[in-house]
Amino acid sequence: MSDENETGQGADGSREVDAINAMTDRLAGAIEGVRSDARDEALKAVTEFADTLEEKRSRRAPVPPQANAERDRGGVVEVDTIRVIGDGSAPLYRRMESGRSPEEVADLRAARNGGMDRLTAEWAQHVETGNVEGRIRSYNELNDAYLKGMGVGSKQREALLEGAPNASSGFADGTGAELLPLPLASQLVAARDVASKFRALVNVFPMTTQTQRIPVMPIVSAATRAENASYSDATPDPSSALLSAKDLGVSFSAGRNFTEDTGFNVANQLTMVAGGAIGSAEDSQIATSNGTAPNITESLTSATITVVAEATGGALVYSDVYKLYYALPEQYRREACFFANSNTLQDIMTVADGVQRPVFLNAVNAPVAMTDADPAATGRLLGKPIYEISSLADSKIFFGNPQWYALGNRTGIRVDTERAVGTGLRTWVIDERIDGRCIPTAAVNTNGAWREMDYAS
């Protein structure tokens, strides 16, 4: 009897163990299922977030979501073949990012991508065909998309019309060219500022009218005085220098096919190409303008600047560079720079000591060039920045504080077009309005912040 009870109790215990094991297995399976579902949901969320970032920030077309994916018990995922749709311009966009700061890259990505360039092409086609309604719509769409891409929010900027200023009042009383859409203008300005070396160095004055006067900064002297005595009157004569805006721009012709075929080329022509040309022209005007209209008022070459004589005519020697340096009054030396063309830089590099070692270069390290245009070269002379300005004459060196040069900047970048019906070509004019002159230091035509040397004389 006892054996039968023990046998029954053993069977019951075994069934209980089996039930517990089965329950444990089911619970473990449920837990694993919950974990698997949670893991799948997490992976799905991460993938969606990554795709969103890729679409917004990458130059590549966004990868389509994985379709018909099946996960088996081994964790293997099978997906259809993924095809990325693009026009082959992605490498060109990435190449434009080279050498830019993170802020400049962000601006470039907001202004230049496939979608923005297509809008640019649409805007250019509306301009080409004279479709005013379409041009205004595309103009606003470009501005809104650019500002949204920059995280500023949707905002429209009215196309400003401006004409020739009245000779007596200085204000415009007609209509003229409209400003470029924001994304095009931002990239044109960026390209202009890269090409123009002077613009980043000189003192830029915003001009609100055709003409504007800048104050002369006279030099006064301080002195001591005895008790109950008066200081000597050193009141400077009030004076100012005149800026008068001049048009500076580029003109190119393009057929209807050009604006219809590729938005990338249209955007490049309106920004990178035009901006680089305008920047180079600015440097040329600031360096060598003769002051006769339509050139800007005054350049370094045409300004009245004290000339420092070289030791031996027709040759540049070691002492000449030091003489030029110390000829500049000390209050202007802290931010002073050297400016010369490539031939003059070569002459400076070849100044040697008695055993033919270059004086102004490090004779111990590997030879390098002297220019600001190459980051691998040395861009300094006597510890001061030296800039290669191709438009300057041979053998001419300028040394001075560029903050004592005024560049007047009127309005923004403008665009105007005109079509020749016979050929179908449309002429595009992209320009700005500027003027420039040395800022006088005591009276007009007294430019104490600059010195020059011409060792060919």
C-alpha positions in Angstrom: 0.0 0.0 0.0 2.8 2.3 1.0 4.6 1.5 -2.3 1.5 2.5 -4.3 1.3 5.8 -2.4 4.9 6.5 -3.0 4.5 5.7 -6.7 1.5 8.0 -7.0 3.2 10.8 -5.2 6.3 10.3 -7.5 4.1 10.5 -10.6 2.4 13.6 -9.3 5.7 15.3 -8.5 7.0 14.5 -11.9 3.9 16.0 -13.5 4.4 19.1 -11.4 8.0 19.4 -12.5 7.0 19.0 -16.1 4.3 21.6 -15.7 6.8 24.0 -14.1 9.3 23.4 -16.9 6.6 23.9 -19.5 5.5 27.1 -17.9 9.1 28.2 -17.7 9.7 27.5 -21.3 6.5 29.4 -22.3 7.5 32.3 -20.1 11.0 32.4 -21.5 9.5 32.3 -25.0 7.2 35.1 -24.2 10.0 37.1 -22.7 12.2 36.4 -25.7 9.4 37.4 -28.0 9.0 40.7 -26.1 12.7 41.3 -26.3 12.8 40.5 -30.0 9.8 42.8 -30.7 11.4 45.5 -28.6 14.7 45.0 -30.4 13.0 45.1 -33.7 11.1 48.3 -32.8 14.4 49.9 -31.6 16.2 48.9 -34.8 13.4 50.2 -36.9 13.4 53.6 -35.0 17.2 53.9 -35.3 17.0 53.0 -39.0 14.2 55.6 -39.7 16.2 58.2 -37.8 19.4 57.5 -39.8 17.4 57.6 -43.1 16.0 61.0 -42.1 19.5 62.3 -41.3 20.8 60.9 -44.5 18.1 62.5 -46.6 18.6 65.9 -44.9 22.4 66.1 -44.6 24.0 63.8 -47.2 24.6 64.6 -50.8 23.5 61.1 -51.8 19.9 60.3 -52.6 18.1 58.7 -49.6 18.1 54.9 -49.5 14.6 53.6 -49.9 13.1 51.6 -46.9 13.8 47.9 -46.9 10.8 46.2 -48.5 9.5 42.7 -47.9 12.1 42.0 -45.2 11.7 38.8 -43.3 13.6 37.8 -40.2 13.9 34.1 -39.6 14.9 32.4 -36.3 18.6 32.7 -37.2 18.3 36.5 -37.5 19.0 36.6 -41.3 17.3 39.5 -43.1 16.4 39.2 -46.8 15.7 42.4 -48.7 15.1 43.4 -52.3 17.8 44.9 -54.3 18.3 48.6 -53.3 18.7 51.1 -56.1 19.8 54.6 -55.4 18.4 57.2 -57.9 20.7 60.1 -58.7 22.0 62.3 -61.5 25.7 61.8 -61.0 26.2 65.3 -59.5 26.7 64.2 -55.9 30.5 64.1 -56.2 30.5 67.6 -57.6 28.6 68.9 -54.5 30.9 67.1 -52.2 33.9 68.6 -54.0 32.6 72.1 -53.4 32.7 71.5 -49.6 36.5 71.1 -49.7 38.3 73.7 -47.7 35.2 75.2 -46.1 34.5 75.7 -42.4 31.6 73.7 -40.9 29.4 76.8 -41.0 30.2 77.4 -44.7 29.5 73.7 -45.4 26.1 74.0 -43.7 25.3 77.1 -45.8 26.5 75.4 -49.0 24.3 72.3 -48.3 21.3 74.5 -47.8 21.9 76.5 -50.9 23.3 73.9 -53.4 21.8 70.5 -53.7 19.7 68.8 -56.4 16.4 70.2 -55.3 17.7 73.8 -55.0 19.5 73.6 -58.3 16.3 72.4 -60.0 14.5 75.4 -58.5 17.3 77.6 -59.7 16.9 76.3 -63.2 13.1 76.9 -63.1 13.7 80.5 -61.9 16.3 81.0 -64.7 13.8 79.6 -67.3 11.1 82.0 -66.1 13.5 84.9 -66.4 14.5 83.6 -69.9 10.9 83.4 -71.1 9.7 86.6 -69.4 7.2 84.8 -67.2 6.9 87.3 -64.4 4.5 85.3 -62.2 6.6 82.2 -62.5 9.8 84.1 -61.8 8.3 85.6 -58.6 7.0 82.2 -57.5 10.3 80.5 -58.0 12.1 83.4 -56.4 10.1 83.0 -53.2 10.3 79.2 -53.3 14.1 79.4 -53.5 14.3 81.8 -50.5 11.8 79.8 -48.4 13.6 76.5 -49.0 17.0 78.0 -48.3 15.9 79.6 -45.0 14.2 76.4 -44.0 17.4 74.5 -44.7 19.3 76.9 -42.6 16.9 76.4 -39.7 15.7 80.0 -39.8 12.1 79.3 -40.8 10.0 80.2 -43.8 10.3 83.8 -44.8 10.0 85.6 -48.0 12.2 88.5 -49.1 10.8 90.9 -51.6 12.6 91.3 -54.9 14.0 94.8 -54.6 14.0 97.1 -57.6 16.6 99.8 -57.8 17.5 102.3 -60.6 20.1 104.9 -61.4 20.4 107.4 -58.6 19.4 111.0 -59.0 22.4 113.3 -59.5 21.2 115.8 -57.0 19.6 113.7 -54.2 21.6 110.5 -54.6 18.3 108.5 -54.4 17.0 106.2 -57.0 14.0 107.3 -59.0 13.5 104.4 -61.4 13.4 100.7 -61.7 16.2 98.4 -62.5 17.6 94.9 -61.8 16.3 92.7 -59.0 18.5 91.1 -56.3 19.5 87.5 -56.7 17.5 84.9 -54.7 19.0 84.3 -51.3 20.7 80.9 -51.9 22.3 82.1 -55.1 23.4 85.4 -53.5 24.9 83.7 -50.5 27.0 81.3 -52.6 28.0 84.1 -55.0 29.2 86.2 -52.0 31.1 83.3 -50.6 32.8 82.7 -53.9 33.5 86.4 -54.3 35.0 86.6 -50.8 37.3 83.6 -51.4 38.6 85.2 -54.6 39.0 88.7 -53.1 41.9 89.0 -50.7 41.4 92.6 -49.9 37.7 92.4 -48.9 38.5 90.4 -45.8 41.2 92.9 -44.7 39.9 96.4 -45.5 37.3 98.5 -43.8 33.9 97.9 -45.4 31.4 100.7 -45.2 27.8 100.0 -46.1 26.5 102.7 -48.5 22.9 103.7 -48.2 22.9 106.1 -51.2 24.9 106.6 -54.4 27.4 108.8 -52.7 28.6 108.7 -49.1 31.2 110.5 -47.1 33.5 108.9 -44.6 35.2 111.0 -41.9 38.9 111.8 -42.0 40.7 110.5 -38.9 43.1 113.3 -38.1 46.2 112.9 -35.8 46.4 115.2 -32.8 49.3 115.6 -30.3 49.1 115.6 -26.6 51.3 117.8 -24.3 51.9 118.7 -20.7 50.9 122.1 -19.2 51.9 124.1 -16.2 49.4 124.8 -13.4 46.8 127.4 -14.3 48.1 127.3 -18.0 46.1 126.3 -21.0 46.7 123.5 -23.4 47.7 124.5 -26.9 44.7 124.3 -29.3 45.0 121.1 -31.4 41.5 121.1 -32.8 41.7 119.3 -36.2 39.9 120.7 -39.3 36.8 118.7 -39.9 37.0 116.9 -43.2 35.7 113.9 -45.0 36.4 111.7 -48.1 33.8 111.0 -50.7 32.8 107.5 -51.9 30.7 107.2 -55.1 29.3 103.8 -56.0 30.4 102.2 -59.3 29.0 99.1 -61.0 31.3 96.1 -61.0 30.1 92.8 -62.5 30.2 90.2 -65.2 28.2 89.6 -68.4 27.8 86.3 -70.1 25.4 85.0 -72.8 23.6 81.7 -72.7 21.1 80.0 -75.0 17.7 78.7 -73.9 19.1 75.1 -73.9 21.6 76.0 -71.2 18.9 77.0 -68.8 16.8 73.9 -69.7 19.4 71.2 -69.6 21.0 71.2 -66.1 20.3 73.1 -63.0 23.8 72.4 -61.6 25.5 74.3 -64.4 23.1 77.2 -64.2 23.6 77.6 -60.5 27.4 77.3 -60.9 27.5 80.0 -63.6 25.3 82.3 -61.5 27.3 81.8 -58.3 30.8 80.2 -58.3 31.9 81.5 -61.7 30.4 84.9 -61.4 31.4 85.3 -57.8 35.0 84.4 -58.4 35.3 86.8 -61.3 33.8 89.7 -59.3 36.2 88.9 -56.3 39.2 89.0 -58.6 38.1 92.3 -60.2 37.7 93.8 -56.7 41.3 93.0 -55.9 42.4 94.5 -59.2 40.5 97.7 -58.6 41.7 98.2 -55.0 45.3 97.6 -56.2 45.6 99.4 -59.5 42.5 101.6 -60.3 43.6 104.9 -61.9 40.6 106.7 -60.3 39.0 107.6 -63.6 35.4 106.5 -64.0 34.1 103.9 -64.3 37.0 102.7 -62.1 36.7 103.1 -58.3 37.9 106.4 -56.8 41.3 105.5 -55.5 43.6 102.5 -55.4 46.9 101.8 -53.6 48.7 102.6 -56.9 46.9 105.9 -57.6 46.8 107.1 -53.9 49.3 109.6 -52.6 51.5 107.3 -50.5 55.0 108.0 -49.2 57.5 106.2 -51.4 60.5 104.6 -49.6 63.7 104.7 -51.7 65.7 101.6 -52.2 69.4 101.4 -51.5 70.4 100.6 -55.1 68.2 101.4 -58.1 67.0 98.4 -60.0 67.8 95.9 -57.3 66.3 94.7 -54.1 68.6 94.0 -51.2 68.3 92.8 -47.6 68.2 96.3 -46.0 65.4 97.5 -48.4 62.8 95.4 -46.8 63.7 96.5 -43.3 63.8 100.1 -44.4 60.2 99.7 -45.8 59.1 98.1 -42.6 60.4 100.9 -40.3 59.3 103.7 -42.6 55.7 102.9 -41.6 54.7 104.8 -38.4 54.6 102.4 -35.5 50.9 102.9 -34.7 50.1 101.2 -38.0 52.5 98.3 -37.9 50.6 96.0 -35.6 48.1 95.0 -38.3 50.1 95.8 -41.3 50.6 93.5 -44.3 52.8 93.3 -47.4 51.3 93.2 -50.9 53.2 92.3 -54.1 52.8 90.3 -57.3 54.4 86.9 -58.0 57.5 88.3 -59.8 58.2 90.6 -56.9 57.8 87.7 -54.4 60.3 85.7 -56.4 62.8 88.6 -56.1 62.2 88.7 -52.3 62.8 85.0 -52.1 66.1 85.2 -53.9 67.7 87.8 -51.7 70.6 85.9 -50.3 73.6 86.4 -48.0 77.3 86.0 -48.9 77.1 82.3 -49.3 73.8 82.4 -51.3 71.5 81.3 -48.5 68.0 82.9 -48.8 67.7 85.6 -46.1 63.9 85.7 -45.8 63.3 81.9 -45.9 64.3 79.2 -43.4 67.5 77.8 -44.9 67.4 74.8 -42.6 64.1 73.3 -43.6 63.0 72.2 -47.1 62.6 75.0 -49.6 59.1 76.5 -49.8 57.5 79.2 -51.8 56.4 82.6 -50.5 52.7 83.3 -51.1 49.4 83.3 -49.3 47.8 81.3 -52.1 49.3 77.9 -51.0 48.9 76.6 -47.5 52.1 74.6 -47.9 54.0 77.9 -48.6 55.2 80.5 -46.1 52.8 83.5 -46.1 54.9 85.8 -44.0 57.7 88.3 -44.4 59.3 89.8 -41.3 56.6 88.1 -39.3 53.8 90.0 -41.2 51.3 88.5 -43.7 52.2 88.9 -47.3 49.6 88.7 -50.0 50.1 87.9 -53.7 48.2 90.4 -55.8 48.6 89.6 -59.5 47.5 93.0 -60.8 50.2 94.9 -59.0 53.2 96.0 -61.1 56.5 94.2 -61.0 59.0 95.5 -58.4 56.4 97.3 -56.4 55.8 96.5 -52.7 53.1 98.0 -50.5 53.3 97.8 -46.7 50.5 99.2 -44.6 47.4 98.6 -42.4 44.6 97.6 -44.7 42.0 98.8 -42.2 42.9 102.2 -43.4 41.4 101.5 -46.8 37.7 102.1 -47.2 35.6 99.8 -49.4 32.0 101.2 -49.9 29.4 98.5 -50.4 26.1 99.5 -51.9 23.0 97.1 -52.0 23.5 93.4 -52.7 24.2 91.3 -55.8 21.9 92.2 -58.7 21.0 90.3 -61.8 19.5 91.6 -65.1 18.9 89.9 -68.4 18.3 90.8 -72.0 17.5 88.5 -74.9 18.5 88.7 -78.5 15.6 87.4 -80.5 17.6 86.6 -83.6 20.1 84.3 -82.0 18.0 83.2 -79.0 20.9 84.1 -76.7 20.1 85.8 -73.4 22.7 88.1 -71.9 23.0 87.8 -68.1 24.5 90.7 -66.1 25.4 90.0 -62.5 26.9 92.9 -60.6 27.4 94.8 -57.4 28.0 98.5 -56.6 31.2 99.5 -54.8 33.7 102.2 -54.4 37.0 102.5 -52.5 39.8 104.8 -51.4 42.5 105.1 -48.8 41.2 106.5 -45.5 43.1 109.8 -44.9 45.0 110.0 -41.6 45.4 113.8 -41.2 43.8 115.5 -44.3 42.5 114.3 -47.6 45.3 112.8 -49.7 47.5 112.2 -46.6 47.8 108.5 -46.2 50.1 107.9 -43.3 49.0 104.3 -42.8 50.7 103.1 -46.0 54.2 103.0 -47.5 55.4 101.7 -50.9 58.7 100.8 -52.5 59.5 100.5 -56.3 63.0 99.1 -56.5 63.0 99.2 -60.3 63.3 103.0 -60.4 
